[in-house]
Amino acid sequence: MNVFDQLKAQMRGTPTEPLPENTLVIDVRSPAEFSMGHVEGALNIPVENISAQTTQALSDKSQTLVLYCASGMRSGMARSMLMQLGFTNVINGGNAYETAQLVNKPLVR
């Protein structure tokens, strides 16, 4: 892994160990984008809907969350927002393909 890849992984919060079984995958794209294809089992919470109110259902703030979007930009913003709300294990998975590989799940179309 080159220096650029190491910095990218650090900024995204990418783990060095395998992900826990209870890892929750969240697609922060729009419902229309989600319906065109997503990681199997992912929840769709558009980035503009992330707030203290919408995250009440996520009661365990230490649960590992993997976020993704089309490029990693919106999921990066969502990661920052969730960390400000007290979530401690939030990973920016990048795009759907990268996230599917990270969590070892297929893409559903």
C-alpha positions in Angstrom: 0.0 0.0 0.0 1.5 3.3 -1.0 1.5 6.5 1.1 -1.6 7.9 -0.8 -3.6 4.8 -0.1 -2.6 4.8 3.6 -3.7 8.4 4.0 -6.9 7.7 2.2 -7.7 4.8 4.5 -6.9 6.8 7.6 -9.2 9.7 6.5 -12.0 7.3 5.7 -11.6 5.5 9.1 -11.0 2.2 7.2 -10.3 -0.6 9.8 -7.1 -2.7 9.8 -9.0 -5.7 11.3 -12.0 -7.6 10.0 -15.4 -5.9 10.4 -17.7 -7.1 13.2 -20.7 -9.2 12.2 -23.1 -6.6 13.3 -21.7 -3.9 11.0 -24.4 -1.8 9.5 -24.1 -0.6 5.9 -25.8 2.8 5.1 -26.2 4.1 1.6 -26.4 7.9 1.9 -27.5 8.5 -1.8 -31.0 9.5 -2.8 -33.8 6.9 -2.9 -33.7 7.0 -6.7 -30.0 6.2 -6.7 -30.5 3.5 -4.1 -33.2 1.8 -6.2 -30.8 1.7 -9.2 -28.5 -0.6 -7.2 -27.1 -0.9 -3.7 -25.0 -3.2 -1.4 -27.1 -6.1 -0.2 -28.7 -5.3 3.2 -27.8 -1.6 3.1 -30.1 0.9 4.7 -30.9 4.0 2.7 -30.6 7.2 4.7 -29.9 10.1 2.4 -27.1 12.4 3.7 -29.6 15.3 3.9 -31.7 13.3 6.3 -28.9 12.5 8.8 -29.8 14.2 12.0 -30.1 13.4 15.7 -33.8 12.5 15.1 -33.2 10.1 12.2 -30.3 8.3 14.0 -32.4 7.6 17.1 -33.1 4.1 15.7 -29.3 3.5 15.7 -29.2 3.2 19.5 -25.6 1.8 19.8 -23.3 4.6 19.0 -20.3 2.2 19.1 -21.7 -0.1 16.4 -19.6 -0.1 13.3 -21.2 1.8 10.5 -20.0 1.7 6.9 -21.3 4.6 4.7 -21.2 4.9 1.0 -22.4 7.0 -1.9 -21.5 7.4 -5.6 -17.9 8.7 -5.0 -17.2 8.9 -1.3 -17.9 12.7 -1.0 -21.4 12.5 0.5 -20.4 9.5 2.7 -17.5 11.5 3.9 -19.8 14.4 4.9 -22.2 11.9 6.5 -19.3 10.3 8.5 -18.4 13.7 9.9 -22.0 14.4 10.8 -22.5 11.1 12.6 -19.2 11.5 14.5 -20.4 14.9 15.7 -23.6 13.1 16.9 -21.4 10.8 19.0 -21.0 7.7 16.8 -17.5 6.3 17.3 -17.0 3.6 14.6 -17.9 5.2 11.3 -16.2 4.2 8.1 -16.5 6.0 4.7 -16.6 3.0 2.4 -16.4 5.2 -0.8 -18.7 4.0 -3.5 -21.0 1.0 -3.7 -18.4 -1.3 -5.4 -15.7 -0.5 -2.8 -18.1 -0.9 0.0 -19.4 -4.3 -1.3 -15.8 -5.5 -1.3 -15.1 -4.1 2.1 -18.2 -5.8 3.7 -18.0 -8.9 1.5 -21.6 -8.5 0.2 -23.0 -8.4 -3.4 -24.5 -5.5 -5.2 -28.2 -5.7 -5.7 -29.7 -4.2 -8.9 
